[in-house]
Amino acid sequence: MKHYFHLVIALFLLIAVNRTIAQERPFGLGVMFGDPTGISAKLWTSNNNAFDFGLGWTVFNDRNDSRNGVNFHMDYLWHSFNVISSTERFPIYYGFGGRFTSGGNESSFAVRGVLGIAWLPRETPIDIFFELAPTFELTPSSGFTIDPSLGIRYFF
């Protein structure tokens, strides 16, 4: 337990001391909760565009008998920073991508759209996000789901 306490303190100090913003550091890595639950990564390609990656476990939706399956998705995102007027940065983002899920007896491939909001604090290299991804299953049979996700990433 003492080691976890030291890890939390070190992470807090690392975030509190650093004064750069997320886009000045192009790669972020963190966690996401929802469907899927797992690891989230983001790679900024410009001031308004980024690739978003997720690797996790499908635990909520029963997709073609793939419950508790491994899920990988990749999306290309556009960010709009002027929708919400605030002293902080809350971009609305949208995009499209694909998802592959493997588990149970079958694997599936789907296309997905993404709509979300992020908070990019000016004083720390993190982002906190919430997104909904309408997803259309292509294989092994067609179907529609919505993948919700809440997460946080640290930018290196």
RAUR-V822159 format. One record per residue. RES is the residue in one small letter. PHI is phi in radians with two decimals (none if undefined). OMEGA is omega in whole degrees, 0 to 359 (* if undefined). D_FIRST is the distance of its C-alpha to the first C-alpha in whole Angstrom. Layout:
res = (RES:RES)
phi = (PHI:PHI)
omega = (OMEGA:OMEGA)
d_first = (D_FIRST:D_FIRST)
This chain:
res = (m:k:h:y:f:h:l:v:i:a:l:f:l:l:i:a:v:n:r:t:i:a:q:e:r:p:f:g:l:g:v:m:f:g:d:p:t:g:i:s:a:k:l:w:t:s:n:n:n:a:f:d:f:g:l:g:w:t:v:f:n:d:r:n:d:s:r:n:g:v:n:f:h:m:d:y:l:w:h:s:f:n:v:i:s:s:t:e:r:f:p:i:y:y:g:f:g:g:r:f:t:s:g:g:n:e:s:s:f:a:v:r:g:v:l:g:i:a:w:l:p:r:e:t:p:i:d:i:f:f:e:l:a:p:t:f:e:l:t:p:s:s:g:f:t:i:d:p:s:l:g:i:r:y:f:f)
phi = (none:-1.09:-1.15:-1.14:-1.08:-1.13:-1.12:-1.12:-1.09:-1.10:-1.11:-1.07:-1.13:-1.07:-1.26:-1.21:-1.38:-1.28:-2.01:-1.79:-1.69:-1.06:-1.23:-1.24:-2.06:-1.31:-2.05:-2.15:-2.39:-2.90:-2.19:-2.35:-2.18:2.39:-2.35:-1.57:-1.95:2.94:-1.73:-2.16:-2.38:-2.46:-2.21:-1.26:-1.87:-2.78:-1.20:-2.15:-2.17:-2.76:-1.67:-2.13:-2.18:-2.49:-2.35:-2.83:-2.08:-1.45:-2.10:-1.77:-1.53:-1.72:-1.67:0.86:1.05:-1.89:-0.97:1.08:-1.41:-1.42:-2.17:-2.21:-2.36:-2.47:-2.30:-1.89:-2.10:-1.99:-1.98:-2.01:-1.54:-1.83:-1.30:-1.85:-1.53:-2.80:-1.29:-1.62:-1.86:-2.19:-1.28:-1.56:-2.28:-2.63:3.11:-2.58:-3.08:-2.42:-2.44:-2.12:-2.18:-2.28:3.05:1.10:-1.68:-2.40:-1.93:-2.44:-2.17:-2.50:-1.76:-2.50:-1.81:-2.37:-2.39:-2.70:-2.36:-2.24:-2.02:-1.99:-1.02:-1.23:-1.78:-2.40:-1.51:-2.24:-2.39:-2.06:-2.39:-2.37:-2.50:-2.14:-2.18:-1.08:-2.25:-1.97:-1.21:-1.80:-2.35:-1.33:-2.46:-1.46:-3.12:-2.18:-2.43:-2.17:-1.73:-1.56:-2.66:-2.20:-2.76:-2.50:-2.32:-1.86:-1.75:-1.67)
omega = (180:179:178:178:179:178:179:179:180:179:179:180:179:180:184:184:184:185:181:180:188:184:176:174:193:186:178:180:181:182:175:180:182:178:15:171:183:185:178:177:178:179:178:176:176:179:184:185:181:167:180:182:175:175:184:183:175:184:184:183:175:183:174:180:179:179:183:180:175:187:173:174:176:182:171:189:169:181:176:185:185:180:180:180:183:174:174:180:178:180:168:179:181:181:180:180:182:179:174:179:179:179:181:181:186:172:180:175:181:169:183:170:181:172:183:175:180:170:178:180:182:188:181:182:178:163:176:188:170:181:172:182:172:189:178:179:177:181:353:173:183:179:184:174:172:180:176:179:175:184:178:179:173:183:183:*)
d_first = (0:4:5:5:6:9:10:11:13:14:16:17:19:20:22:23:25:26:30:31:32:31:34:35:32:33:30:27:24:22:21:24:24:27:29:28:24:23:23:26:28:31:33:36:39:41:40:41:40:37:36:33:31:29:28:26:27:29:28:30:34:36:38:40:38:35:32:29:31:30:31:32:34:35:37:39:39:41:40:42:41:44:43:41:42:39:38:35:36:35:37:38:38:40:41:41:40:39:37:37:35:35:34:35:39:40:39:40:41:41:42:40:41:38:38:35:34:32:31:31:30:32:30:27:27:26:27:26:29:30:33:35:37:40:40:43:43:46:45:45:47:47:45:43:39:37:34:32:29:26:24:23:24:23:27:27)
